[in-house]
Amino acid sequence: MQKITYYKTSFNPQNKLEVEDYNTFKKAITKNPNFVIGDDSFFEIIQGYIFWAIISFVVMLIGFGLGEGITTVIGGFAMLSFIMSIIMIVLEVPSKSKAFKEMRKYYDKMKLYIANSNNYEEFINTFY
């Protein structure tokens, strides 16, 4: 019997922020208070799964729509691929969502501490 292997994603905070990165973020936050540290969006994280599901669905519709010989077989394989894509989305997206939420919380907290600190040493002593 086949097994479905999926990955559970978790967020692991980075090591201490380097002085250069602190200075870069401090300048960016001072210039633009809406600056976002860690520019990944949740859609960017899961877009591969969604893209594969859409491609599989379209190939499945074309394969079954033509309905003759090899195109039906191709449609069948595309249907299996579509079903597996949906299963992977259902299994992996919740952990990716939780990890993304933890990452955003961490970076938002970091941004607040950087904005409120006067220098790198103060930031290190209060944030870590």
Backbone as XML, in Angstrom:
<?xml version="1.0"?>
<chain id="A" units="angstrom">
  <residue number="1" name="MET">
    <atom name="N" x="0.841" y="-1.180" z="0.000"/>
    <atom name="CA" x="0.000" y="0.000" z="0.000"/>
    <atom name="C" x="0.886" y="1.244" z="0.000"/>
  </residue>
  <residue number="2" name="GLN">
    <atom name="N" x="0.495" y="2.205" z="-0.787"/>
    <atom name="CA" x="1.269" y="3.438" z="-0.910"/>
    <atom name="C" x="1.108" y="4.317" z="0.321"/>
  </residue>
  <residue number="3" name="LYS">
    <atom name="N" x="2.158" y="5.046" z="0.632"/>
    <atom name="CA" x="2.123" y="6.026" z="1.711"/>
    <atom name="C" x="2.157" y="7.417" z="1.108"/>
  </residue>
  <residue number="4" name="ILE">
    <atom name="N" x="1.490" y="8.331" z="1.768"/>
    <atom name="CA" x="1.577" y="9.736" z="1.380"/>
    <atom name="C" x="2.567" y="10.380" z="2.335"/>
  </residue>
  <residue number="5" name="THR">
    <atom name="N" x="3.607" y="10.949" z="1.778"/>
    <atom name="CA" x="4.615" y="11.622" z="2.592"/>
    <atom name="C" x="4.414" y="13.120" z="2.456"/>
  </residue>
  <residue number="6" name="TYR">
    <atom name="N" x="4.282" y="13.776" z="3.587"/>
    <atom name="CA" x="4.148" y="15.226" z="3.567"/>
    <atom name="C" x="5.061" y="15.807" z="4.633"/>
  </residue>
  <residue number="7" name="TYR">
    <atom name="N" x="5.303" y="17.088" z="4.541"/>
    <atom name="CA" x="6.244" y="17.744" z="5.432"/>
    <atom name="C" x="5.526" y="18.716" z="6.352"/>
  </residue>
  <residue number="8" name="LYS">
    <atom name="N" x="5.896" y="18.660" z="7.602"/>
    <atom name="CA" x="5.376" y="19.609" z="8.569"/>
    <atom name="C" x="6.388" y="20.740" z="8.675"/>
  </residue>
  <residue number="9" name="THR">
    <atom name="N" x="5.927" y="21.943" z="8.501"/>
    <atom name="CA" x="6.798" y="23.111" z="8.496"/>
    <atom name="C" x="6.702" y="23.819" z="9.840"/>
  </residue>
  <residue number="10" name="SER">
    <atom name="N" x="7.840" y="24.260" z="10.333"/>
    <atom name="CA" x="7.839" y="25.066" z="11.555"/>
    <atom name="C" x="8.816" y="26.217" z="11.366"/>
  </residue>
  <residue number="11" name="PHE">
    <atom name="N" x="8.625" y="27.260" z="12.150"/>
    <atom name="CA" x="9.476" y="28.443" z="12.066"/>
    <atom name="C" x="10.525" y="28.377" z="13.163"/>
  </residue>
  <residue number="12" name="ASN">
    <atom name="N" x="11.782" y="28.513" z="12.781"/>
    <atom name="CA" x="12.886" y="28.566" z="13.728"/>
    <atom name="C" x="13.542" y="29.926" z="13.604"/>
  </residue>
  <residue number="13" name="PRO">
    <atom name="N" x="13.473" y="30.731" z="14.675"/>
    <atom name="CA" x="14.082" y="32.068" z="14.602"/>
    <atom name="C" x="15.571" y="31.988" z="14.305"/>
  </residue>
  <residue number="14" name="GLN">
    <atom name="N" x="16.048" y="32.988" z="13.608"/>
    <atom name="CA" x="17.454" y="33.039" z="13.229"/>
    <atom name="C" x="18.329" y="33.334" z="14.446"/>
  </residue>
  <residue number="15" name="ASN">
    <atom name="N" x="19.613" y="33.228" z="14.251"/>
    <atom name="CA" x="20.561" y="33.617" z="15.295"/>
    <atom name="C" x="20.483" y="35.121" z="15.488"/>
  </residue>
  <residue number="16" name="LYS">
    <atom name="N" x="21.301" y="35.623" z="16.383"/>
    <atom name="CA" x="21.283" y="37.062" z="16.650"/>
    <atom name="C" x="21.466" y="37.861" z="15.370"/>
  </residue>
  <residue number="17" name="LEU">
    <atom name="N" x="20.737" y="38.943" z="15.300"/>
    <atom name="CA" x="20.822" y="39.857" z="14.164"/>
    <atom name="C" x="22.193" y="40.525" z="14.166"/>
  </residue>
  <residue number="18" name="GLU">
    <atom name="N" x="22.809" y="40.591" z="13.017"/>
    <atom name="CA" x="24.125" y="41.216" z="12.889"/>
    <atom name="C" x="23.990" y="42.740" z="12.921"/>
  </residue>
  <residue number="19" name="VAL">
    <atom name="N" x="25.078" y="43.407" z="13.249"/>
    <atom name="CA" x="25.095" y="44.874" z="13.350"/>
    <atom name="C" x="24.702" y="45.505" z="12.020"/>
  </residue>
  <residue number="20" name="GLU">
    <atom name="N" x="25.238" y="44.997" z="10.920"/>
    <atom name="CA" x="24.938" y="45.561" z="9.604"/>
    <atom name="C" x="23.446" y="45.455" z="9.291"/>
  </residue>
  <residue number="21" name="ASP">
    <atom name="N" x="22.870" y="44.295" z="9.598"/>
    <atom name="CA" x="21.434" y="44.107" z="9.348"/>
    <atom name="C" x="20.605" y="45.030" z="10.227"/>
  </residue>
  <residue number="22" name="TYR">
    <atom name="N" x="21.011" y="45.149" z="11.491"/>
    <atom name="CA" x="20.317" y="46.063" z="12.402"/>
    <atom name="C" x="20.324" y="47.480" z="11.839"/>
  </residue>
  <residue number="23" name="ASN">
    <atom name="N" x="21.488" y="47.955" z="11.415"/>
    <atom name="CA" x="21.597" y="49.312" z="10.870"/>
    <atom name="C" x="20.744" y="49.490" z="9.618"/>
  </residue>
  <residue number="24" name="THR">
    <atom name="N" x="20.747" y="48.491" z="8.760"/>
    <atom name="CA" x="19.925" y="48.545" z="7.538"/>
    <atom name="C" x="18.446" y="48.622" z="7.890"/>
  </residue>
  <residue number="25" name="PHE">
    <atom name="N" x="18.003" y="47.763" z="8.798"/>
    <atom name="CA" x="16.591" y="47.764" z="9.203"/>
    <atom name="C" x="16.219" y="49.059" z="9.923"/>
  </residue>
  <residue number="26" name="LYS">
    <atom name="N" x="17.104" y="49.541" z="10.769"/>
    <atom name="CA" x="16.835" y="50.781" z="11.514"/>
    <atom name="C" x="16.630" y="51.946" z="10.546"/>
  </residue>
  <residue number="27" name="LYS">
    <atom name="N" x="17.506" y="52.060" z="9.526"/>
    <atom name="CA" x="17.357" y="53.127" z="8.526"/>
    <atom name="C" x="16.046" y="52.969" z="7.755"/>
  </residue>
  <residue number="28" name="ALA">
    <atom name="N" x="15.735" y="51.744" z="7.357"/>
    <atom name="CA" x="14.521" y="51.494" z="6.573"/>
    <atom name="C" x="13.266" y="51.789" z="7.393"/>
  </residue>
  <residue number="29" name="ILE">
    <atom name="N" x="13.266" y="51.396" z="8.659"/>
    <atom name="CA" x="12.104" y="51.643" z="9.524"/>
    <atom name="C" x="11.950" y="53.138" z="9.812"/>
  </residue>
  <residue number="30" name="THR">
    <atom name="N" x="13.071" y="53.828" z="9.984"/>
    <atom name="CA" x="13.025" y="55.271" z="10.225"/>
    <atom name="C" x="12.487" y="56.004" z="9.003"/>
  </residue>
  <residue number="31" name="LYS">
    <atom name="N" x="12.923" y="55.582" z="7.833"/>
    <atom name="CA" x="12.484" y="56.210" z="6.578"/>
    <atom name="C" x="11.027" y="55.865" z="6.266"/>
  </residue>
  <residue number="32" name="ASN">
    <atom name="N" x="10.640" y="54.599" z="6.501"/>
    <atom name="CA" x="9.296" y="54.134" z="6.182"/>
    <atom name="C" x="8.766" y="53.288" z="7.341"/>
  </residue>
  <residue number="33" name="PRO">
    <atom name="N" x="7.895" y="53.827" z="8.184"/>
    <atom name="CA" x="7.373" y="53.073" z="9.325"/>
    <atom name="C" x="6.585" y="51.816" z="8.928"/>
  </residue>
  <residue number="34" name="ASN">
    <atom name="N" x="6.164" y="51.721" z="7.674"/>
    <atom name="CA" x="5.431" y="50.543" z="7.208"/>
    <atom name="C" x="6.348" y="49.469" z="6.623"/>
  </residue>
  <residue number="35" name="PHE">
    <atom name="N" x="7.661" y="49.661" z="6.767"/>
    <atom name="CA" x="8.635" y="48.691" z="6.267"/>
    <atom name="C" x="8.369" y="47.321" z="6.900"/>
  </residue>
  <residue number="36" name="VAL">
    <atom name="N" x="8.450" y="46.269" z="6.078"/>
    <atom name="CA" x="8.188" y="44.917" z="6.550"/>
    <atom name="C" x="9.478" y="44.114" z="6.511"/>
  </residue>
  <residue number="37" name="ILE">
    <atom name="N" x="9.840" y="43.544" z="7.655"/>
    <atom name="CA" x="11.008" y="42.651" z="7.721"/>
    <atom name="C" x="10.519" y="41.259" z="7.362"/>
  </residue>
  <residue number="38" name="GLY">
    <atom name="N" x="11.243" y="40.568" z="6.497"/>
    <atom name="CA" x="10.809" y="39.240" z="6.061"/>
    <atom name="C" x="9.675" y="39.372" z="5.062"/>
  </residue>
  <residue number="39" name="ASP">
    <atom name="N" x="9.978" y="39.555" z="3.803"/>
    <atom name="CA" x="8.992" y="39.950" z="2.804"/>
    <atom name="C" x="8.203" y="38.815" z="2.171"/>
  </residue>
  <residue number="40" name="ASP">
    <atom name="N" x="8.266" y="37.605" z="2.706"/>
    <atom name="CA" x="7.464" y="36.516" z="2.153"/>
    <atom name="C" x="5.989" y="36.745" z="2.458"/>
  </residue>
  <residue number="41" name="SER">
    <atom name="N" x="5.146" y="36.421" z="1.501"/>
    <atom name="CA" x="3.715" y="36.421" z="1.769"/>
    <atom name="C" x="3.261" y="34.978" z="1.824"/>
  </residue>
  <residue number="42" name="PHE">
    <atom name="N" x="2.133" y="34.735" z="2.450"/>
    <atom name="CA" x="1.641" y="33.363" z="2.579"/>
    <atom name="C" x="1.363" y="32.761" z="1.201"/>
  </residue>
  <residue number="43" name="PHE">
    <atom name="N" x="0.865" y="33.568" z="0.283"/>
    <atom name="CA" x="0.588" y="33.067" z="-1.061"/>
    <atom name="C" x="1.868" y="32.595" z="-1.749"/>
  </residue>
  <residue number="44" name="GLU">
    <atom name="N" x="2.976" y="33.328" z="-1.566"/>
    <atom name="CA" x="4.244" y="32.917" z="-2.166"/>
    <atom name="C" x="4.695" y="31.561" z="-1.647"/>
  </residue>
  <residue number="45" name="ILE">
    <atom name="N" x="4.358" y="31.269" z="-0.401"/>
    <atom name="CA" x="4.755" y="30.006" z="0.211"/>
    <atom name="C" x="3.980" y="28.837" z="-0.386"/>
  </residue>
  <residue number="46" name="ILE">
    <atom name="N" x="2.685" y="29.021" z="-0.675"/>
    <atom name="CA" x="1.861" y="27.902" z="-1.145"/>
    <atom name="C" x="1.551" y="27.953" z="-2.633"/>
  </residue>
  <residue number="47" name="GLN">
    <atom name="N" x="2.089" y="28.930" z="-3.367"/>
    <atom name="CA" x="1.708" y="29.074" z="-4.766"/>
    <atom name="C" x="2.095" y="27.878" z="-5.630"/>
  </residue>
  <residue number="48" name="GLY">
    <atom name="N" x="3.160" y="27.166" z="-5.280"/>
    <atom name="CA" x="3.554" y="25.988" z="-6.050"/>
    <atom name="C" x="2.485" y="24.905" z="-6.027"/>
  </residue>
  <residue number="49" name="TYR">
    <atom name="N" x="1.897" y="24.692" z="-4.859"/>
    <atom name="CA" x="0.829" y="23.695" z="-4.739"/>
    <atom name="C" x="-0.384" y="24.096" z="-5.566"/>
  </residue>
  <residue number="50" name="ILE">
    <atom name="N" x="-0.748" y="25.360" z="-5.465"/>
    <atom name="CA" x="-1.918" y="25.845" z="-6.194"/>
    <atom name="C" x="-1.669" y="25.801" z="-7.699"/>
  </residue>
  <residue number="51" name="PHE">
    <atom name="N" x="-0.481" y="26.207" z="-8.130"/>
    <atom name="CA" x="-0.132" y="26.176" z="-9.545"/>
    <atom name="C" x="-0.230" y="24.755" z="-10.097"/>
  </residue>
  <residue number="52" name="TRP">
    <atom name="N" x="0.335" y="23.783" z="-9.376"/>
    <atom name="CA" x="0.304" y="22.388" z="-9.847"/>
    <atom name="C" x="-1.119" y="21.861" z="-9.903"/>
  </residue>
  <residue number="53" name="ALA">
    <atom name="N" x="-1.960" y="22.210" z="-8.930"/>
    <atom name="CA" x="-3.354" y="21.763" z="-8.930"/>
    <atom name="C" x="-4.102" y="22.347" z="-10.139"/>
  </residue>
  <residue number="54" name="ILE">
    <atom name="N" x="-3.864" y="23.608" z="-10.444"/>
    <atom name="CA" x="-4.548" y="24.245" z="-11.581"/>
    <atom name="C" x="-4.115" y="23.619" z="-12.901"/>
  </residue>
  <residue number="55" name="ILE">
    <atom name="N" x="-2.803" y="23.414" z="-13.065"/>
    <atom name="CA" x="-2.305" y="22.788" z="-14.301"/>
    <atom name="C" x="-2.886" y="21.379" z="-14.453"/>
  </residue>
  <residue number="56" name="SER">
    <atom name="N" x="-2.877" y="20.600" z="-13.388"/>
    <atom name="CA" x="-3.426" y="19.238" z="-13.438"/>
    <atom name="C" x="-4.909" y="19.266" z="-13.794"/>
  </residue>
  <residue number="57" name="PHE">
    <atom name="N" x="-5.648" y="20.210" z="-13.229"/>
    <atom name="CA" x="-7.077" y="20.308" z="-13.491"/>
    <atom name="C" x="-7.345" y="20.645" z="-14.957"/>
  </residue>
  <residue number="58" name="VAL">
    <atom name="N" x="-6.589" y="21.576" z="-15.500"/>
    <atom name="CA" x="-6.777" y="21.966" z="-16.898"/>
    <atom name="C" x="-6.444" y="20.807" z="-17.837"/>
  </residue>
  <residue number="59" name="VAL">
    <atom name="N" x="-5.323" y="20.114" z="-17.572"/>
    <atom name="CA" x="-4.953" y="18.966" z="-18.412"/>
    <atom name="C" x="-6.011" y="17.873" z="-18.294"/>
  </residue>
  <residue number="60" name="MET">
    <atom name="N" x="-6.536" y="17.672" z="-17.091"/>
    <atom name="CA" x="-7.586" y="16.669" z="-16.887"/>
    <atom name="C" x="-8.828" y="17.025" z="-17.717"/>
  </residue>
  <residue number="61" name="LEU">
    <atom name="N" x="-9.244" y="18.284" z="-17.687"/>
    <atom name="CA" x="-10.424" y="18.682" z="-18.458"/>
    <atom name="C" x="-10.202" y="18.509" z="-19.956"/>
  </residue>
  <residue number="62" name="ILE">
    <atom name="N" x="-9.028" y="18.878" z="-20.423"/>
    <atom name="CA" x="-8.730" y="18.720" z="-21.847"/>
    <atom name="C" x="-8.695" y="17.247" z="-22.218"/>
  </residue>
  <residue number="63" name="GLY">
    <atom name="N" x="-8.027" y="16.438" z="-21.390"/>
    <atom name="CA" x="-7.925" y="15.005" z="-21.675"/>
    <atom name="C" x="-9.270" y="14.313" z="-21.712"/>
  </residue>
  <residue number="64" name="PHE">
    <atom name="N" x="-10.116" y="14.593" z="-20.725"/>
    <atom name="CA" x="-11.440" y="13.970" z="-20.708"/>
    <atom name="C" x="-12.373" y="14.610" z="-21.717"/>
  </residue>
  <residue number="65" name="GLY">
    <atom name="N" x="-12.160" y="15.887" z="-22.021"/>
    <atom name="CA" x="-13.012" y="16.591" z="-22.985"/>
    <atom name="C" x="-12.848" y="16.055" z="-24.395"/>
  </residue>
  <residue number="66" name="LEU">
    <atom name="N" x="-11.607" y="15.716" z="-24.760"/>
    <atom name="CA" x="-11.380" y="15.154" z="-26.088"/>
    <atom name="C" x="-11.872" y="13.715" z="-26.152"/>
  </residue>
  <residue number="67" name="GLY">
    <atom name="N" x="-11.741" y="12.998" z="-25.053"/>
    <atom name="CA" x="-12.360" y="11.699" z="-24.857"/>
    <atom name="C" x="-12.044" y="10.592" z="-25.830"/>
  </residue>
  <residue number="68" name="GLU">
    <atom name="N" x="-10.885" y="10.570" z="-26.434"/>
    <atom name="CA" x="-10.565" y="9.480" z="-27.343"/>
    <atom name="C" x="-9.175" y="8.941" z="-27.052"/>
  </residue>
  <residue number="69" name="GLY">
    <atom name="N" x="-9.063" y="7.659" z="-26.837"/>
    <atom name="CA" x="-7.785" y="6.973" z="-26.725"/>
    <atom name="C" x="-6.837" y="7.532" z="-25.691"/>
  </residue>
  <residue number="70" name="ILE">
    <atom name="N" x="-5.678" y="7.951" z="-26.165"/>
    <atom name="CA" x="-4.588" y="8.369" z="-25.295"/>
    <atom name="C" x="-4.929" y="9.627" z="-24.492"/>
  </residue>
  <residue number="71" name="THR">
    <atom name="N" x="-5.781" y="10.485" z="-25.034"/>
    <atom name="CA" x="-6.130" y="11.699" z="-24.289"/>
    <atom name="C" x="-6.908" y="11.361" z="-23.015"/>
  </residue>
  <residue number="72" name="THR">
    <atom name="N" x="-7.700" y="10.296" z="-23.058"/>
    <atom name="CA" x="-8.408" y="9.860" z="-21.851"/>
    <atom name="C" x="-7.425" y="9.345" z="-20.809"/>
  </residue>
  <residue number="73" name="VAL">
    <atom name="N" x="-6.401" y="8.641" z="-21.250"/>
    <atom name="CA" x="-5.364" y="8.154" z="-20.333"/>
    <atom name="C" x="-4.615" y="9.337" z="-19.720"/>
  </residue>
  <residue number="74" name="ILE">
    <atom name="N" x="-4.275" y="10.292" z="-20.538"/>
    <atom name="CA" x="-3.601" y="11.500" z="-20.035"/>
    <atom name="C" x="-4.507" y="12.222" z="-19.042"/>
  </residue>
  <residue number="75" name="GLY">
    <atom name="N" x="-5.787" y="12.312" z="-19.357"/>
    <atom name="CA" x="-6.750" y="12.925" z="-18.443"/>
    <atom name="C" x="-6.822" y="12.180" z="-17.123"/>
  </residue>
  <residue number="76" name="GLY">
    <atom name="N" x="-6.725" y="10.844" z="-17.184"/>
    <atom name="CA" x="-6.738" y="10.038" z="-15.957"/>
    <atom name="C" x="-5.518" y="10.305" z="-15.086"/>
  </residue>
  <residue number="77" name="PHE">
    <atom name="N" x="-4.335" y="10.374" z="-15.707"/>
    <atom name="CA" x="-3.125" y="10.690" z="-14.938"/>
    <atom name="C" x="-3.190" y="12.121" z="-14.371"/>
  </residue>
  <residue number="78" name="ALA">
    <atom name="N" x="-3.740" y="13.020" z="-15.150"/>
    <atom name="CA" x="-3.880" y="14.396" z="-14.667"/>
    <atom name="C" x="-4.866" y="14.452" z="-13.499"/>
  </residue>
  <residue number="79" name="MET">
    <atom name="N" x="-5.909" y="13.614" z="-13.552"/>
    <atom name="CA" x="-6.868" y="13.563" z="-12.449"/>
    <atom name="C" x="-6.185" y="13.049" z="-11.180"/>
  </residue>
  <residue number="80" name="LEU">
    <atom name="N" x="-5.354" y="12.023" z="-11.298"/>
    <atom name="CA" x="-4.610" y="11.526" z="-10.141"/>
    <atom name="C" x="-3.670" y="12.602" z="-9.589"/>
  </residue>
  <residue number="81" name="SER">
    <atom name="N" x="-3.016" y="13.310" z="-10.485"/>
    <atom name="CA" x="-2.132" y="14.396" z="-10.067"/>
    <atom name="C" x="-2.922" y="15.498" z="-9.359"/>
  </residue>
  <residue number="82" name="PHE">
    <atom name="N" x="-4.091" y="15.815" z="-9.875"/>
    <atom name="CA" x="-4.936" y="16.844" z="-9.256"/>
    <atom name="C" x="-5.373" y="16.410" z="-7.854"/>
  </residue>
  <residue number="83" name="ILE">
    <atom name="N" x="-5.794" y="15.154" z="-7.730"/>
    <atom name="CA" x="-6.224" y="14.640" z="-6.424"/>
    <atom name="C" x="-5.063" y="14.667" z="-5.433"/>
  </residue>
  <residue number="84" name="MET">
    <atom name="N" x="-3.870" y="14.259" z="-5.871"/>
    <atom name="CA" x="-2.702" y="14.291" z="-4.984"/>
    <atom name="C" x="-2.345" y="15.724" z="-4.602"/>
  </residue>
  <residue number="85" name="SER">
    <atom name="N" x="-2.494" y="16.647" z="-5.529"/>
    <atom name="CA" x="-2.219" y="18.058" z="-5.223"/>
    <atom name="C" x="-3.162" y="18.568" z="-4.142"/>
  </residue>
  <residue number="86" name="ILE">
    <atom name="N" x="-4.417" y="18.233" z="-4.251"/>
    <atom name="CA" x="-5.401" y="18.661" z="-3.256"/>
    <atom name="C" x="-5.094" y="18.024" z="-1.899"/>
  </residue>
  <residue number="87" name="ILE">
    <atom name="N" x="-4.727" y="16.748" z="-1.895"/>
    <atom name="CA" x="-4.370" y="16.081" z="-0.640"/>
    <atom name="C" x="-3.157" y="16.757" z="-0.006"/>
  </residue>
  <residue number="88" name="MET">
    <atom name="N" x="-2.153" y="17.084" z="-0.801"/>
    <atom name="CA" x="-0.956" y="17.741" z="-0.269"/>
    <atom name="C" x="-1.290" y="19.128" z="0.269"/>
  </residue>
  <residue number="89" name="ILE">
    <atom name="N" x="-2.172" y="19.830" z="-0.411"/>
    <atom name="CA" x="-2.588" y="21.146" z="0.080"/>
    <atom name="C" x="-3.270" y="20.997" z="1.437"/>
  </residue>
  <residue number="90" name="VAL">
    <atom name="N" x="-4.172" y="20.035" z="1.553"/>
    <atom name="CA" x="-4.895" y="19.827" z="2.807"/>
    <atom name="C" x="-3.946" y="19.416" z="3.934"/>
  </residue>
  <residue number="91" name="LEU">
    <atom name="N" x="-2.938" y="18.604" z="3.621"/>
    <atom name="CA" x="-2.030" y="18.118" z="4.660"/>
    <atom name="C" x="-0.954" y="19.135" z="5.048"/>
  </residue>
  <residue number="92" name="GLU">
    <atom name="N" x="-0.400" y="19.856" z="4.095"/>
    <atom name="CA" x="0.759" y="20.708" z="4.377"/>
    <atom name="C" x="0.423" y="22.172" z="4.668"/>
  </residue>
  <residue number="93" name="VAL">
    <atom name="N" x="-0.627" y="22.688" z="4.106"/>
    <atom name="CA" x="-0.914" y="24.116" z="4.266"/>
    <atom name="C" x="-1.184" y="24.512" z="5.724"/>
  </residue>
  <residue number="94" name="PRO">
    <atom name="N" x="-1.861" y="23.700" z="6.542"/>
    <atom name="CA" x="-2.048" y="24.132" z="7.937"/>
    <atom name="C" x="-0.731" y="24.375" z="8.686"/>
  </residue>
  <residue number="95" name="SER">
    <atom name="N" x="0.255" y="23.497" z="8.515"/>
    <atom name="CA" x="1.528" y="23.715" z="9.213"/>
    <atom name="C" x="2.277" y="24.910" z="8.616"/>
  </residue>
  <residue number="96" name="LYS">
    <atom name="N" x="2.180" y="25.101" z="7.311"/>
    <atom name="CA" x="2.813" y="26.269" z="6.687"/>
    <atom name="C" x="2.141" y="27.555" z="7.171"/>
  </residue>
  <residue number="97" name="SER">
    <atom name="N" x="0.841" y="27.521" z="7.350"/>
    <atom name="CA" x="0.109" y="28.680" z="7.851"/>
    <atom name="C" x="0.543" y="29.014" z="9.275"/>
  </residue>
  <residue number="98" name="LYS">
    <atom name="N" x="0.668" y="28.002" z="10.104"/>
    <atom name="CA" x="1.100" y="28.222" z="11.490"/>
    <atom name="C" x="2.527" y="28.768" z="11.534"/>
  </residue>
  <residue number="99" name="ALA">
    <atom name="N" x="3.420" y="28.208" z="10.727"/>
    <atom name="CA" x="4.805" y="28.676" z="10.683"/>
    <atom name="C" x="4.866" y="30.116" z="10.172"/>
  </residue>
  <residue number="100" name="PHE">
    <atom name="N" x="4.057" y="30.451" z="9.167"/>
    <atom name="CA" x="4.031" y="31.811" z="8.637"/>
    <atom name="C" x="3.538" y="32.795" z="9.701"/>
  </residue>
  <residue number="101" name="LYS">
    <atom name="N" x="2.514" y="32.394" z="10.447"/>
    <atom name="CA" x="1.984" y="33.243" z="11.512"/>
    <atom name="C" x="3.042" y="33.489" z="12.589"/>
  </residue>
  <residue number="102" name="GLU">
    <atom name="N" x="3.785" y="32.447" z="12.973"/>
    <atom name="CA" x="4.856" y="32.592" z="13.959"/>
    <atom name="C" x="5.981" y="33.485" z="13.428"/>
  </residue>
  <residue number="103" name="MET">
    <atom name="N" x="6.319" y="33.325" z="12.140"/>
    <atom name="CA" x="7.357" y="34.139" z="11.528"/>
    <atom name="C" x="6.955" y="35.616" z="11.525"/>
  </residue>
  <residue number="104" name="ARG">
    <atom name="N" x="5.715" y="35.909" z="11.130"/>
    <atom name="CA" x="5.246" y="37.292" z="11.107"/>
    <atom name="C" x="5.271" y="37.893" z="12.509"/>
  </residue>
  <residue number="105" name="LYS">
    <atom name="N" x="4.853" y="37.115" z="13.504"/>
    <atom name="CA" x="4.846" y="37.601" z="14.886"/>
    <atom name="C" x="6.272" y="37.928" z="15.344"/>
  </residue>
  <residue number="106" name="TYR">
    <atom name="N" x="7.216" y="37.061" z="15.017"/>
    <atom name="CA" x="8.618" y="37.251" z="15.390"/>
    <atom name="C" x="9.186" y="38.511" z="14.731"/>
  </residue>
  <residue number="107" name="TYR">
    <atom name="N" x="8.976" y="38.654" z="13.425"/>
    <atom name="CA" x="9.521" y="39.802" z="12.708"/>
    <atom name="C" x="8.832" y="41.113" z="13.095"/>
  </residue>
  <residue number="108" name="ASP">
    <atom name="N" x="7.549" y="41.074" z="13.392"/>
    <atom name="CA" x="6.863" y="42.281" z="13.846"/>
    <atom name="C" x="7.399" y="42.723" z="15.210"/>
  </residue>
  <residue number="109" name="LYS">
    <atom name="N" x="7.653" y="41.750" z="16.079"/>
    <atom name="CA" x="8.240" y="42.059" z="17.387"/>
    <atom name="C" x="9.649" y="42.624" z="17.207"/>
  </residue>
  <residue number="110" name="MET">
    <atom name="N" x="10.429" y="42.020" z="16.302"/>
    <atom name="CA" x="11.783" y="42.508" z="16.025"/>
    <atom name="C" x="11.732" y="43.945" z="15.515"/>
  </residue>
  <residue number="111" name="LYS">
    <atom name="N" x="10.809" y="44.221" z="14.619"/>
    <atom name="CA" x="10.674" y="45.570" z="14.065"/>
    <atom name="C" x="10.370" y="46.570" z="15.175"/>
  </residue>
  <residue number="112" name="LEU">
    <atom name="N" x="9.494" y="46.220" z="16.085"/>
    <atom name="CA" x="9.137" y="47.099" z="17.198"/>
    <atom name="C" x="10.354" y="47.386" z="18.075"/>
  </residue>
  <residue number="113" name="TYR">
    <atom name="N" x="11.119" y="46.354" z="18.388"/>
    <atom name="CA" x="12.306" y="46.536" z="19.222"/>
    <atom name="C" x="13.390" y="47.350" z="18.503"/>
  </residue>
  <residue number="114" name="ILE">
    <atom name="N" x="13.538" y="47.131" z="17.215"/>
    <atom name="CA" x="14.514" y="47.923" z="16.449"/>
    <atom name="C" x="14.090" y="49.392" z="16.435"/>
  </residue>
  <residue number="115" name="ALA">
    <atom name="N" x="12.812" y="49.637" z="16.190"/>
    <atom name="CA" x="12.319" y="51.013" z="16.124"/>
    <atom name="C" x="12.477" y="51.741" z="17.460"/>
  </residue>
  <residue number="116" name="ASN">
    <atom name="N" x="12.312" y="51.018" z="18.553"/>
    <atom name="CA" x="12.362" y="51.652" z="19.877"/>
    <atom name="C" x="13.762" y="51.683" z="20.499"/>
  </residue>
  <residue number="117" name="SER">
    <atom name="N" x="14.734" y="51.047" z="19.867"/>
    <atom name="CA" x="16.084" y="51.028" z="20.434"/>
    <atom name="C" x="16.902" y="52.209" z="19.910"/>
  </residue>
  <residue number="118" name="ASN">
    <atom name="N" x="17.868" y="52.600" z="20.702"/>
    <atom name="CA" x="18.750" y="53.703" z="20.302"/>
    <atom name="C" x="20.007" y="53.219" z="19.591"/>
  </residue>
  <residue number="119" name="ASN">
    <atom name="N" x="20.422" y="51.992" z="19.900"/>
    <atom name="CA" x="21.619" y="51.432" z="19.270"/>
    <atom name="C" x="21.535" y="49.906" z="19.282"/>
  </residue>
  <residue number="120" name="TYR">
    <atom name="N" x="22.514" y="49.295" z="18.646"/>
    <atom name="CA" x="22.526" y="47.834" z="18.498"/>
    <atom name="C" x="22.591" y="47.117" z="19.846"/>
  </residue>
  <residue number="121" name="GLU">
    <atom name="N" x="23.420" y="47.603" z="20.765"/>
    <atom name="CA" x="23.583" y="46.949" z="22.067"/>
    <atom name="C" x="22.269" y="46.966" z="22.848"/>
  </residue>
  <residue number="122" name="GLU">
    <atom name="N" x="21.575" y="48.080" z="22.798"/>
    <atom name="CA" x="20.283" y="48.168" z="23.482"/>
    <atom name="C" x="19.283" y="47.183" z="22.874"/>
  </residue>
  <residue number="123" name="PHE">
    <atom name="N" x="19.281" y="47.103" z="21.561"/>
    <atom name="CA" x="18.388" y="46.149" z="20.885"/>
    <atom name="C" x="18.708" y="44.726" z="21.316"/>
  </residue>
  <residue number="124" name="ILE">
    <atom name="N" x="19.966" y="44.336" z="21.306"/>
    <atom name="CA" x="20.373" y="42.974" z="21.666"/>
    <atom name="C" x="19.966" y="42.671" z="23.108"/>
  </residue>
  <residue number="125" name="ASN">
    <atom name="N" x="20.188" y="43.613" z="23.998"/>
    <atom name="CA" x="19.869" y="43.386" z="25.421"/>
    <atom name="C" x="18.379" y="43.272" z="25.682"/>
  </residue>
  <residue number="126" name="THR">
    <atom name="N" x="17.564" y="43.933" z="24.903"/>
    <atom name="CA" x="16.120" y="43.886" z="25.142"/>
    <atom name="C" x="15.408" y="42.805" z="24.319"/>
  </residue>
  <residue number="127" name="PHE">
    <atom name="N" x="15.869" y="42.560" z="23.117"/>
    <atom name="CA" x="15.153" y="41.608" z="22.247"/>
    <atom name="C" x="15.514" y="40.156" z="22.520"/>
  </residue>
  <residue number="128" name="TYR">
    <atom name="N" x="16.776" y="39.868" z="22.781"/>
    <atom name="CA" x="17.212" y="38.485" z="22.953"/>
    <atom name="C" x="17.313" y="38.099" z="24.397"/>
  </residue>
</chain>
